Amino acid sequence: MTPALPDILRGNFLSLAIPAPPESQGEFMAGRVGVIALLSLLAAQEVERGTAARVWENAAIAAVLADAAEAYGVQYAGVAEITAADLSLAALDAANAALRRGLIALHEAVEAARDLPRHRAIVALYGEMAQARRLDLPPLPAR
């Protein structure tokens, strides 16, 4: 399971709002605050770039599926109904899940057909998708 941004932020809130027992002070608490800080930094990056990445990714997958539908004579379920009308992360993620299921099914068909050019295009898309969703970790503090 990949936690959604609201889940991470709620977890950060609960970790800070609920007092820790006295025995978990010191280095344990410092580590806990460090993890919360890191999650908050990553959440900030997701807020900044997440919607744009999802909109781009959904359009890119839909284009690959539409092109393949013509070449393979297959319609991938739900692709025609997916629009960018609702830009909430939940709606974009739901659309993305449906599109990814279609992309996986297409990739399986492409591999079975030994369609190397289309296989390479799909693998390149996977790389672009990973790059668009990339989150940058901060540099490690000097010791």
N, CA, C and O atoms as a GROMACS GRO file, in nm:
protein
  572
    1MET      N    1   0.084  -0.118   0.000
    1MET     CA    2   0.000   0.000   0.000
    1MET      C    3   0.088   0.124   0.000
    1MET      O    4   0.185   0.132   0.076
    2THR      N    5   0.054   0.218  -0.084
    2THR     CA    6   0.121   0.347  -0.085
    2THR      C    7   0.030   0.444  -0.011
    2THR      O    8  -0.082   0.470  -0.056
    3PRO      N    9   0.076   0.497   0.100
    3PRO     CA   10  -0.012   0.589   0.175
    3PRO      C   11  -0.035   0.717   0.097
    3PRO      O   12   0.056   0.770   0.032
    4ALA      N   13  -0.156   0.767   0.104
    4ALA     CA   14  -0.191   0.893   0.037
    4ALA      C   15  -0.142   1.009   0.123
    4ALA      O   16  -0.121   0.994   0.243
    5LEU      N   17  -0.124   1.122   0.060
    5LEU     CA   18  -0.075   1.241   0.128
    5LEU      C   19  -0.156   1.276   0.253
    5LEU      O   20  -0.096   1.304   0.356
    6PRO      N   21  -0.289   1.276   0.248
    6PRO     CA   22  -0.364   1.307   0.369
    6PRO      C   23  -0.336   1.207   0.482
    6PRO      O   24  -0.335   1.246   0.599
    7ASP      N   25  -0.314   1.080   0.450
    7ASP     CA   26  -0.283   0.980   0.552
    7ASP      C   27  -0.149   1.010   0.619
    7ASP      O   28  -0.136   0.997   0.741
    8ILE      N   29  -0.051   1.050   0.541
    8ILE     CA   30   0.081   1.083   0.596
    8ILE      C   31   0.072   1.204   0.688
    8ILE      O   32   0.129   1.205   0.797
    9LEU      N   33  -0.001   1.305   0.643
    9LEU     CA   34  -0.013   1.426   0.725
    9LEU      C   35  -0.092   1.400   0.853
    9LEU      O   36  -0.060   1.455   0.958
   10ARG      N   37  -0.196   1.316   0.844
   10ARG     CA   38  -0.269   1.279   0.966
   10ARG      C   39  -0.178   1.203   1.063
   10ARG      O   40  -0.183   1.225   1.184
   11GLY      N   41  -0.096   1.115   1.009
   11GLY     CA   42  -0.001   1.042   1.092
   11GLY      C   43   0.099   1.134   1.160
   11GLY      O   44   0.132   1.116   1.277
   12ASN      N   45   0.147   1.234   1.084
   12ASN     CA   46   0.237   1.334   1.144
   12ASN      C   47   0.168   1.406   1.258
   12ASN      O   48   0.225   1.426   1.365
   13PHE      N   49   0.044   1.446   1.235
   13PHE     CA   50  -0.033   1.516   1.337
   13PHE      C   51  -0.046   1.429   1.463
   13PHE      O   52  -0.019   1.475   1.574
   14LEU      N   53  -0.088   1.305   1.445
   14LEU     CA   54  -0.108   1.216   1.560
   14LEU      C   55   0.023   1.190   1.634
   14LEU      O   56   0.025   1.182   1.757
   15SER      N   57   0.131   1.178   1.560
   15SER     CA   58   0.261   1.155   1.624
   15SER      C   59   0.303   1.272   1.710
   15SER      O   60   0.372   1.255   1.811
   16LEU      N   61   0.263   1.392   1.670
   16LEU     CA   62   0.300   1.511   1.749
   16LEU      C   63   0.196   1.545   1.854
   16LEU      O   64   0.229   1.602   1.958
   17ALA      N   65   0.071   1.512   1.829
   17ALA     CA   66  -0.037   1.552   1.920
   17ALA      C   67  -0.048   1.461   2.041
   17ALA      O   68  -0.087   1.506   2.149
   18ILE      N   69  -0.016   1.335   2.025
   18ILE     CA   70  -0.027   1.240   2.135
   18ILE      C   71   0.106   1.240   2.211
   18ILE      O   72   0.210   1.207   2.154
   19PRO      N   73   0.103   1.276   2.338
   19PRO     CA   74   0.229   1.282   2.415
   19PRO      C   75   0.294   1.144   2.423
   19PRO      O   76   0.228   1.042   2.441
   20ALA      N   77   0.425   1.145   2.410
   20ALA     CA   78   0.501   1.021   2.421
   20ALA      C   79   0.524   0.989   2.568
   20ALA      O   80   0.532   1.080   2.650
   21PRO      N   81   0.534   0.860   2.602
   21PRO     CA   82   0.562   0.825   2.741
   21PRO      C   83   0.702   0.874   2.780
   21PRO      O   84   0.789   0.889   2.694
   22PRO      N   85   0.724   0.898   2.909
   22PRO     CA   86   0.853   0.951   2.955
   22PRO      C   87   0.972   0.865   2.913
   22PRO      O   88   1.081   0.918   2.889
   23GLU      N   89   0.954   0.734   2.906
   23GLU     CA   90   1.067   0.647   2.872
   23GLU      C   91   1.110   0.658   2.726
   23GLU      O   92   1.214   0.605   2.688
   24SER      N   93   1.030   0.725   2.644
   24SER     CA   94   1.067   0.737   2.502
   24SER      C   95   1.123   0.876   2.470
   24SER      O   96   1.116   0.919   2.355
   25GLN      N   97   1.175   0.943   2.566
   25GLN     CA   98   1.237   1.074   2.543
   25GLN      C   99   1.381   1.054   2.494
   25GLN      O  100   1.423   0.941   2.469
   26GLY      N  101   1.452   1.160   2.480
   26GLY     CA  102   1.592   1.152   2.439
   26GLY      C  103   1.609   1.118   2.293
   26GLY      O  104   1.541   1.175   2.208
   27GLU      N  105   1.699   1.025   2.264
   27GLU     CA  106   1.732   0.991   2.125
   27GLU      C  107   1.612   0.935   2.049
   27GLU      O  108   1.596   0.961   1.930
   28PHE      N  109   1.528   0.857   2.117
   28PHE     CA  110   1.409   0.803   2.051
   28PHE      C  111   1.321   0.917   2.001
   28PHE      O  112   1.274   0.915   1.888
   29MET      N  113   1.298   1.017   2.087
   29MET     CA  114   1.212   1.129   2.049
   29MET      C  115   1.277   1.211   1.938
   29MET      O  116   1.209   1.258   1.847
   30ALA      N  117   1.407   1.229   1.945
   30ALA     CA  118   1.477   1.302   1.839
   30ALA      C  119   1.461   1.230   1.706
   30ALA      O  120   1.439   1.293   1.603
   31GLY      N  121   1.473   1.098   1.707
   31GLY     CA  122   1.453   1.020   1.585
   31GLY      C  123   1.311   1.030   1.534
   31GLY      O  124   1.288   1.040   1.413
   32ARG      N  125   1.217   1.027   1.625
   32ARG     CA  126   1.075   1.038   1.589
   32ARG      C  127   1.047   1.172   1.521
   32ARG      O  128   0.981   1.178   1.418
   33VAL      N  129   1.098   1.280   1.579
   33VAL     CA  130   1.079   1.413   1.521
   33VAL      C  131   1.148   1.422   1.386
   33VAL      O  132   1.097   1.485   1.294
   34GLY      N  133   1.265   1.358   1.373
   34GLY     CA  134   1.335   1.357   1.244
   34GLY      C  135   1.255   1.289   1.136
   34GLY      O  136   1.251   1.337   1.022
   35VAL      N  137   1.191   1.178   1.169
   35VAL     CA  138   1.108   1.107   1.070
   35VAL      C  139   0.987   1.192   1.032
   35VAL      O  140   0.950   1.199   0.915
   36ILE      N  141   0.926   1.257   1.131
   36ILE     CA  142   0.811   1.344   1.103
   36ILE      C  143   0.854   1.460   1.013
   36ILE      O  144   0.782   1.496   0.920
   37ALA      N  145   0.970   1.516   1.040
   37ALA     CA  146   1.021   1.626   0.957
   37ALA      C  147   1.045   1.580   0.814
   37ALA      O  148   1.010   1.650   0.719
   38LEU      N  149   1.105   1.462   0.798
   38LEU     CA  150   1.131   1.409   0.664
   38LEU      C  151   1.000   1.384   0.589
   38LEU      O  152   0.988   1.421   0.472
   39LEU      N  153   0.904   1.322   0.656
   39LEU     CA  154   0.774   1.299   0.592
   39LEU      C  155   0.707   1.430   0.554
   39LEU      O  156   0.642   1.438   0.450
   40SER      N  157   0.722   1.531   0.636
   40SER     CA  158   0.663   1.662   0.604
   40SER      C  159   0.730   1.724   0.482
   40SER      O  160   0.663   1.783   0.397
   41LEU      N  161   0.862   1.710   0.472
   41LEU     CA  162   0.935   1.762   0.355
   41LEU      C  163   0.890   1.690   0.228
   41LEU      O  164   0.864   1.754   0.126
   42LEU      N  165   0.880   1.559   0.234
   42LEU     CA  166   0.834   1.482   0.117
   42LEU      C  167   0.690   1.516   0.082
   42LEU      O  168   0.654   1.522  -0.036
   43ALA      N  169   0.606   1.537   0.184
   43ALA     CA  170   0.467   1.575   0.161
   43ALA      C  171   0.460   1.711   0.092
   43ALA      O  172   0.376   1.731   0.004
   44ALA      N  173   0.546   1.803   0.131
   44ALA     CA  174   0.549   1.935   0.066
   44ALA      C  175   0.582   1.922  -0.082
   44ALA      O  176   0.522   1.990  -0.165
   45GLN      N  177   0.678   1.836  -0.116
   45GLN     CA  178   0.711   1.814  -0.257
   45GLN      C  179   0.593   1.753  -0.332
   45GLN      O  180   0.566   1.790  -0.446
   46GLU      N  181   0.524   1.661  -0.267
   46GLU     CA  182   0.408   1.598  -0.330
   46GLU      C  183   0.299   1.700  -0.356
   46GLU      O  184   0.235   1.698  -0.462
   47VAL      N  185   0.276   1.789  -0.260
   47VAL     CA  186   0.175   1.894  -0.279
   47VAL      C  187   0.214   1.984  -0.396
   47VAL      O  188   0.129   2.023  -0.476
   48GLU      N  189   0.342   2.016  -0.404
   48GLU     CA  190   0.389   2.107  -0.508
   48GLU      C  191   0.379   2.048  -0.647
   48GLU      O  192   0.342   2.118  -0.742
   49ARG      N  193   0.412   1.918  -0.662
   49ARG     CA  194   0.422   1.859  -0.796
   49ARG      C  195   0.323   1.747  -0.823
   49ARG      O  196   0.310   1.704  -0.937
   50GLY      N  197   0.253   1.700  -0.720
   50GLY     CA  198   0.172   1.579  -0.734
   50GLY      C  199   0.058   1.588  -0.833
   50GLY      O  200   0.037   1.495  -0.911
   51THR      N  201  -0.016   1.697  -0.831
   51THR     CA  202  -0.130   1.708  -0.922
   51THR      C  203  -0.084   1.713  -1.066
   51THR      O  204  -0.139   1.643  -1.152
   52ALA      N  205   0.015   1.795  -1.094
   52ALA     CA  206   0.066   1.806  -1.232
   52ALA      C  207   0.119   1.671  -1.280
   52ALA      O  208   0.096   1.633  -1.395
   53ALA      N  209   0.190   1.599  -1.193
   53ALA     CA  210   0.245   1.469  -1.232
   53ALA      C  211   0.132   1.371  -1.265
   53ALA      O  212   0.141   1.297  -1.363
   54ARG      N  213   0.028   1.371  -1.183
   54ARG     CA  214  -0.083   1.278  -1.206
   54ARG      C  215  -0.160   1.313  -1.335
   54ARG      O  216  -0.196   1.223  -1.412
   55VAL      N  217  -0.184   1.440  -1.358
   55VAL     CA  218  -0.255   1.481  -1.480
   55VAL      C  219  -0.174   1.440  -1.603
   55VAL      O  220  -0.228   1.384  -1.698
   56TRP      N  221  -0.043   1.468  -1.600
   56TRP     CA  222   0.043   1.430  -1.713
   56TRP      C  223   0.043   1.279  -1.732
   56TRP      O  224   0.026   1.229  -1.843
   57GLU      N  225   0.063   1.207  -1.622
   57GLU     CA  226   0.072   1.061  -1.628
   57GLU      C  227  -0.057   1.000  -1.682
   57GLU      O  228  -0.054   0.912  -1.767
   58ASN      N  229  -0.170   1.048  -1.634
   58ASN     CA  230  -0.298   0.994  -1.681
   58ASN      C  231  -0.315   1.019  -1.830
   58ASN      O  232  -0.361   0.930  -1.903
   59ALA      N  233  -0.279   1.138  -1.877
   59ALA     CA  234  -0.290   1.168  -2.020
   59ALA      C  235  -0.194   1.082  -2.101
   59ALA      O  236  -0.230   1.033  -2.208
   60ALA      N  237  -0.072   1.063  -2.052
   60ALA     CA  238   0.028   0.982  -2.124
   60ALA      C  239  -0.017   0.836  -2.134
   60ALA      O  240  -0.005   0.774  -2.240
   61ILE      N  241  -0.067   0.781  -2.025
   61ILE     CA  242  -0.113   0.641  -2.028
   61ILE      C  243  -0.234   0.629  -2.120
   61ILE      O  244  -0.243   0.534  -2.199
   62ALA      N  245  -0.327   0.723  -2.111
   62ALA     CA  246  -0.446   0.718  -2.196
   62ALA      C  247  -0.407   0.724  -2.344
   62ALA      O  248  -0.468   0.656  -2.427
   63ALA      N  249  -0.307   0.804  -2.376
   63ALA     CA  250  -0.262   0.814  -2.516
   63ALA      C  251  -0.203   0.681  -2.564
   63ALA      O  252  -0.230   0.638  -2.676
   64VAL      N  253  -0.123   0.617  -2.480
   64VAL     CA  254  -0.064   0.487  -2.515
   64VAL      C  255  -0.175   0.384  -2.534
   64VAL      O  256  -0.172   0.305  -2.629
   65LEU      N  257  -0.273   0.385  -2.444
   65LEU     CA  258  -0.383   0.288  -2.454
   65LEU      C  259  -0.468   0.315  -2.578
   65LEU      O  260  -0.511   0.221  -2.645
   66ALA      N  261  -0.493   0.441  -2.609
   66ALA     CA  262  -0.574   0.474  -2.727
   66ALA      C  263  -0.501   0.430  -2.854
   66ALA      O  264  -0.564   0.375  -2.945
   67ASP      N  265  -0.370   0.453  -2.861
   67ASP     CA  266  -0.292   0.412  -2.977
   67ASP      C  267  -0.292   0.260  -2.990
   67ASP      O  268  -0.306   0.207  -3.100
   68ALA      N  269  -0.277   0.190  -2.878
   68ALA     CA  270  -0.274   0.044  -2.880
   68ALA      C  271  -0.411  -0.014  -2.913
   68ALA      O  272  -0.420  -0.121  -2.974
   69ALA      N  273  -0.517   0.055  -2.872
   69ALA     CA  274  -0.651   0.005  -2.902
   69ALA      C  275  -0.670  -0.007  -3.052
   69ALA      O  276  -0.732  -0.102  -3.100
   70GLU      N  277  -0.617   0.089  -3.125
   70GLU     CA  278  -0.628   0.085  -3.271
   70GLU      C  279  -0.541  -0.029  -3.327
   70GLU      O  280  -0.585  -0.104  -3.414
   71ALA      N  281  -0.418  -0.039  -3.277
   71ALA     CA  282  -0.325  -0.140  -3.329
   71ALA      C  283  -0.367  -0.282  -3.291
   71ALA      O  284  -0.351  -0.375  -3.370
   72TYR      N  285  -0.420  -0.298  -3.170
   72TYR     CA  286  -0.454  -0.432  -3.120
   72TYR      C  287  -0.603  -0.462  -3.131
   72TYR      O  288  -0.646  -0.574  -3.103
   73GLY      N  289  -0.683  -0.363  -3.170
   73GLY     CA  290  -0.826  -0.385  -3.183
   73GLY      C  291  -0.894  -0.411  -3.051
   73GLY      O  292  -0.994  -0.483  -3.045
   74VAL      N  293  -0.841  -0.353  -2.944
   74VAL     CA  294  -0.894  -0.376  -2.809
   74VAL      C  295  -0.921  -0.242  -2.744
   74VAL      O  296  -0.844  -0.147  -2.759
   75GLN      N  297  -1.032  -0.234  -2.673
   75GLN     CA  298  -1.061  -0.115  -2.592
   75GLN      C  299  -1.025  -0.147  -2.448
   75GLN      O  300  -1.061  -0.254  -2.397
   76TYR      N  301  -0.957  -0.057  -2.383
   76TYR     CA  302  -0.921  -0.078  -2.243
   76TYR      C  303  -1.025  -0.011  -2.156
   76TYR      O  304  -1.055   0.108  -2.172
   77ALA      N  305  -1.080  -0.089  -2.064
   77ALA     CA  306  -1.196  -0.050  -1.982
   77ALA      C  307  -1.176   0.086  -1.917
   77ALA      O  308  -1.076   0.111  -1.849
   78GLY      N  309  -1.273   0.172  -1.938
   78GLY     CA  310  -1.280   0.297  -1.866
   78GLY      C  311  -1.195   0.410  -1.920
   78GLY      O  312  -1.207   0.522  -1.870
   79VAL      N  313  -1.111   0.387  -2.019
   79VAL     CA  314  -1.021   0.492  -2.067
   79VAL      C  315  -1.100   0.610  -2.123
   79VAL      O  316  -1.064   0.725  -2.098
   80ALA      N  317  -1.203   0.583  -2.196
   80ALA     CA  318  -1.279   0.692  -2.258
   80ALA      C  319  -1.348   0.780  -2.156
   80ALA      O  320  -1.370   0.898  -2.181
   81GLU      N  321  -1.383   0.724  -2.039
   81GLU     CA  322  -1.458   0.800  -1.938
   81GLU      C  323  -1.368   0.883  -1.848
   81GLU      O  324  -1.418   0.968  -1.773
   82ILE      N  325  -1.238   0.862  -1.852
   82ILE     CA  326  -1.147   0.932  -1.761
   82ILE      C  327  -1.120   1.072  -1.814
   82ILE      O  328  -1.073   1.091  -1.926
   83THR      N  329  -1.151   1.169  -1.730
   83THR     CA  330  -1.127   1.308  -1.767
   83THR      C  331  -1.056   1.378  -1.653
   83THR      O  332  -1.043   1.324  -1.544
   84ALA      N  333  -1.010   1.498  -1.680
   84ALA     CA  334  -0.941   1.576  -1.578
   84ALA      C  335  -1.036   1.677  -1.512
   84ALA      O  336  -0.990   1.778  -1.460
   85ALA      N  337  -1.166   1.650  -1.514
   85ALA     CA  338  -1.262   1.744  -1.456
   85ALA      C  339  -1.242   1.759  -1.305
   85ALA      O  340  -1.253   1.870  -1.253
   86ASP      N  341  -1.214   1.650  -1.235
   86ASP     CA  342  -1.193   1.654  -1.091
   86ASP      C  343  -1.043   1.642  -1.068
   86ASP      O  344  -0.984   1.537  -1.093
   87LEU      N  345  -0.982   1.749  -1.020
   87LEU     CA  346  -0.837   1.750  -0.999
   87LEU      C  347  -0.797   1.717  -0.855
   87LEU      O  348  -0.684   1.744  -0.816
   88SER      N  349  -0.889   1.660  -0.777
   88SER     CA  350  -0.850   1.618  -0.643
   88SER      C  351  -0.754   1.499  -0.655
   88SER      O  352  -0.763   1.421  -0.750
   89LEU      N  353  -0.664   1.486  -0.558
   89LEU     CA  354  -0.569   1.373  -0.563
   89LEU      C  355  -0.642   1.240  -0.561
   89LEU      O  356  -0.600   1.145  -0.628
   90ALA      N  357  -0.751   1.232  -0.486
   90ALA     CA  358  -0.826   1.106  -0.478
   90ALA      C  359  -0.883   1.068  -0.615
   90ALA      O  360  -0.874   0.952  -0.656
   91ALA      N  361  -0.941   1.164  -0.686
   91ALA     CA  362  -0.998   1.136  -0.818
   91ALA      C  363  -0.890   1.104  -0.920
   91ALA      O  364  -0.905   1.013  -1.001
   92LEU      N  365  -0.781   1.181  -0.915
   92LEU     CA  366  -0.671   1.155  -1.008
   92LEU      C  367  -0.609   1.018  -0.982
   92LEU      O  368  -0.573   0.946  -1.076
   93ASP      N  369  -0.596   0.981  -0.855
   93ASP     CA  370  -0.540   0.849  -0.822
   93ASP      C  371  -0.632   0.736  -0.864
   93ASP      O  372  -0.586   0.632  -0.909
   94ALA      N  373  -0.763   0.756  -0.850
   94ALA     CA  374  -0.859   0.653  -0.893
   94ALA      C  375  -0.851   0.633  -1.044
   94ALA      O  376  -0.850   0.520  -1.093
   95ALA      N  377  -0.844   0.744  -1.117
   95ALA     CA  378  -0.829   0.735  -1.263
   95ALA      C  379  -0.697   0.669  -1.298
   95ALA      O  380  -0.690   0.586  -1.389
   96ASN      N  381  -0.592   0.705  -1.226
   96ASN     CA  382  -0.460   0.649  -1.251
   96ASN      C  383  -0.458   0.499  -1.230
   96ASN      O  384  -0.397   0.426  -1.307
   97ALA      N  385  -0.526   0.453  -1.125
   97ALA     CA  386  -0.531   0.309  -1.098
   97ALA      C  387  -0.596   0.234  -1.214
   97ALA      O  388  -0.549   0.129  -1.255
   98ALA      N  389  -0.705   0.290  -1.266
   98ALA     CA  390  -0.774   0.226  -1.380
   98ALA      C  391  -0.684   0.226  -1.504
   98ALA      O  392  -0.676   0.127  -1.576
   99LEU      N  393  -0.619   0.339  -1.527
   99LEU     CA  394  -0.530   0.348  -1.643
   99LEU      C  395  -0.412   0.252  -1.631
   99LEU      O  396  -0.373   0.189  -1.729
  100ARG      N  397  -0.356   0.242  -1.512
  100ARG     CA  398  -0.242   0.152  -1.493
  100ARG      C  399  -0.283   0.006  -1.513
  100ARG      O  400  -0.206  -0.072  -1.568
  101ARG      N  401  -0.403  -0.031  -1.470
  101ARG     CA  402  -0.450  -0.168  -1.495
  101ARG      C  403  -0.455  -0.193  -1.646
  101ARG      O  404  -0.415  -0.299  -1.693
  102GLY      N  405  -0.505  -0.095  -1.720
  102GLY     CA  406  -0.507  -0.108  -1.865
  102GLY      C  407  -0.368  -0.116  -1.925
  102GLY      O  408  -0.344  -0.194  -2.016
  103LEU      N  409  -0.275  -0.034  -1.872
  103LEU     CA  410  -0.138  -0.035  -1.922
  103LEU      C  411  -0.070  -0.169  -1.894
  103LEU      O  412   0.003  -0.220  -1.978
  104ILE      N  413  -0.095  -0.226  -1.777
  104ILE     CA  414  -0.037  -0.358  -1.744
  104ILE      C  415  -0.092  -0.464  -1.839
  104ILE      O  416  -0.018  -0.548  -1.890
  105ALA      N  417  -0.224  -0.461  -1.862
  105ALA     CA  418  -0.284  -0.557  -1.955
  105ALA      C  419  -0.226  -0.540  -2.096
  105ALA      O  420  -0.197  -0.638  -2.164
  106LEU      N  421  -0.210  -0.415  -2.137
  106LEU     CA  422  -0.151  -0.390  -2.269
  106LEU      C  423  -0.008  -0.442  -2.273
  106LEU      O  424   0.031  -0.507  -2.369
  107HIS      N  425   0.069  -0.414  -2.170
  107HIS     CA  426   0.209  -0.458  -2.169
  107HIS      C  427   0.218  -0.609  -2.178
  107HIS      O  428   0.306  -0.662  -2.246
  108GLU      N  429   0.129  -0.679  -2.110
  108GLU     CA  430   0.127  -0.825  -2.120
  108GLU      C  431   0.098  -0.869  -2.263
  108GLU      O  432   0.161  -0.961  -2.315
  109ALA      N  433   0.000  -0.803  -2.327
  109ALA     CA  434  -0.034  -0.837  -2.466
  109ALA      C  435   0.082  -0.805  -2.560
  109ALA      O  436   0.109  -0.881  -2.653
  110VAL      N  437   0.149  -0.694  -2.537
  110VAL     CA  438   0.263  -0.652  -2.620
  110VAL      C  439   0.377  -0.753  -2.607
  110VAL      O  440   0.439  -0.790  -2.706
  111GLU      N  441   0.403  -0.796  -2.484
  111GLU     CA  442   0.509  -0.896  -2.465
  111GLU      C  443   0.473  -1.028  -2.531
  111GLU      O  444   0.558  -1.093  -2.593
  112ALA      N  445   0.346  -1.069  -2.519
  112ALA     CA  446   0.303  -1.194  -2.582
  112ALA      C  447   0.315  -1.187  -2.734
  112ALA      O  448   0.346  -1.286  -2.800
  113ALA      N  449   0.288  -1.068  -2.790
  113ALA     CA  450   0.296  -1.049  -2.935
  113ALA      C  451   0.439  -1.021  -2.982
  113ALA      O  452   0.466  -1.012  -3.102
  114ARG      N  453   0.531  -1.007  -2.886
  114ARG     CA  454   0.671  -0.975  -2.916
  114ARG      C  455   0.683  -0.846  -2.998
  114ARG      O  456   0.763  -0.836  -3.091
  115ASP      N  457   0.601  -0.750  -2.959
  115ASP     CA  458   0.600  -0.618  -3.023
  115ASP      C  459   0.707  -0.532  -2.955
  115ASP      O  460   0.677  -0.455  -2.863
  116LEU      N  461   0.830  -0.546  -3.001
  116LEU     CA  462   0.944  -0.481  -2.935
  116LEU      C  463   0.936  -0.328  -2.937
  116LEU      O  464   0.965  -0.266  -2.835
  117PRO      N  465   0.899  -0.264  -3.046
  117PRO     CA  466   0.891  -0.117  -3.043
  117PRO      C  467   0.789  -0.065  -2.940
  117PRO      O  468   0.816   0.031  -2.868
  118ARG      N  469   0.674  -0.130  -2.933
  118ARG     CA  470   0.573  -0.087  -2.836
  118ARG      C  471   0.618  -0.121  -2.693
  118ARG      O  472   0.592  -0.044  -2.600
  119HIS      N  473   0.685  -0.234  -2.675
  119HIS     CA  474   0.740  -0.270  -2.545
  119HIS      C  475   0.839  -0.163  -2.499
  119HIS      O  476   0.833  -0.119  -2.384
  120ARG      N  477   0.928  -0.120  -2.587
  120ARG     CA  478   1.026  -0.017  -2.551
  120ARG      C  479   0.956   0.114  -2.516
  120ARG      O  480   0.998   0.185  -2.425
  121ALA      N  481   0.851   0.147  -2.588
  121ALA     CA  482   0.778   0.270  -2.560
  121ALA      C  483   0.712   0.264  -2.422
  121ALA      O  484   0.712   0.363  -2.349
  122ILE      N  485   0.658   0.149  -2.386
  122ILE     CA  486   0.594   0.133  -2.254
  122ILE      C  487   0.699   0.141  -2.144
  122ILE      O  488   0.678   0.207  -2.042
  123VAL      N  489   0.812   0.074  -2.163
  123VAL     CA  490   0.919   0.079  -2.062
  123VAL      C  491   0.970   0.223  -2.048
  123VAL      O  492   0.998   0.267  -1.936
  124ALA      N  493   0.983   0.295  -2.157
  124ALA     CA  494   1.025   0.436  -2.150
  124ALA      C  495   0.921   0.518  -2.074
  124ALA      O  496   0.957   0.607  -1.997
  125LEU      N  497   0.794   0.488  -2.096
  125LEU     CA  498   0.688   0.558  -2.022
  125LEU      C  499   0.701   0.530  -1.873
  125LEU      O  500   0.685   0.621  -1.792
  126TYR      N  501   0.729   0.405  -1.835
  126TYR     CA  502   0.750   0.373  -1.693
  126TYR      C  503   0.859   0.462  -1.634
  126TYR      O  504   0.844   0.513  -1.522
  127GLY      N  505   0.968   0.479  -1.707
  127GLY     CA  506   1.078   0.563  -1.659
  127GLY      C  507   1.036   0.709  -1.644
  127GLY      O  508   1.071   0.774  -1.546
  128GLU      N  509   0.962   0.759  -1.741
  128GLU     CA  510   0.913   0.897  -1.734
  128GLU      C  511   0.816   0.916  -1.617
  128GLU      O  512   0.816   1.019  -1.550
  129MET      N  513   0.733   0.814  -1.594
  129MET     CA  514   0.638   0.820  -1.482
  129MET      C  515   0.713   0.824  -1.349
  129MET      O  516   0.677   0.900  -1.259
  130ALA      N  517   0.816   0.743  -1.336
  130ALA     CA  518   0.896   0.742  -1.213
  130ALA      C  519   0.964   0.877  -1.193
  130ALA      O  520   0.969   0.928  -1.081
  131GLN      N  521   1.015   0.935  -1.300
  131GLN     CA  522   1.081   1.065  -1.290
  131GLN      C  523   0.983   1.173  -1.249
  131GLN      O  524   1.016   1.261  -1.169
  132ALA      N  525   0.862   1.168  -1.303
  132ALA     CA  526   0.761   1.270  -1.269
  132ALA      C  527   0.716   1.260  -1.124
  132ALA      O  528   0.677   1.360  -1.064
  133ARG      N  529   0.721   1.140  -1.067
  133ARG     CA  530   0.678   1.119  -0.928
  133ARG      C  531   0.794   1.124  -0.828
  133ARG      O  532   0.774   1.101  -0.709
  134ARG      N  533   0.912   1.153  -0.876
  134ARG     CA  534   1.031   1.152  -0.791
  134ARG      C  535   1.020   1.252  -0.676
  134ARG      O  536   0.974   1.365  -0.694
  135LEU      N  537   1.061   1.208  -0.558
  135LEU     CA  538   1.072   1.296  -0.442
  135LEU      C  539   1.218   1.300  -0.402
  135LEU      O  540   1.285   1.197  -0.401
  136ASP      N  541   1.267   1.418  -0.370
  136ASP     CA  542   1.408   1.434  -0.338
  136ASP      C  543   1.431   1.434  -0.188
  136ASP      O  544   1.367   1.509  -0.114
  137LEU      N  545   1.523   1.349  -0.144
  137LEU     CA  546   1.559   1.345  -0.002
  137LEU      C  547   1.659   1.457   0.027
  137LEU      O  548   1.740   1.493  -0.058
  138PRO      N  549   1.653   1.510   0.146
  138PRO     CA  550   1.750   1.615   0.181
  138PRO      C  551   1.888   1.553   0.200
  138PRO      O  552   1.900   1.433   0.222
  139PRO      N  553   1.994   1.636   0.191
  139PRO     CA  554   2.127   1.580   0.217
  139PRO      C  555   2.139   1.537   0.363
  139PRO      O  556   2.075   1.594   0.451
  140LEU      N  557   2.221   1.436   0.386
  140LEU     CA  558   2.242   1.388   0.522
  140LEU      C  559   2.320   1.493   0.601
  140LEU      O  560   2.411   1.555   0.547
  141PRO      N  561   2.285   1.512   0.727
  141PRO     CA  562   2.359   1.609   0.809
  141PRO      C  563   2.502   1.558   0.835
  141PRO      O  564   2.525   1.437   0.847
  142ALA      N  565   2.594   1.650   0.843
  142ALA     CA  566   2.734   1.614   0.874
  142ALA      C  567   2.744   1.568   1.017
  142ALA      O  568   2.674   1.620   1.105
  143ARG      N  569   2.829   1.472   1.042
  143ARG     CA  570   2.847   1.422   1.179
  143ARG      C  571   2.976   1.470   1.236
  143ARG      O  572   3.010   1.438   1.350
   0.00000   0.00000   0.00000
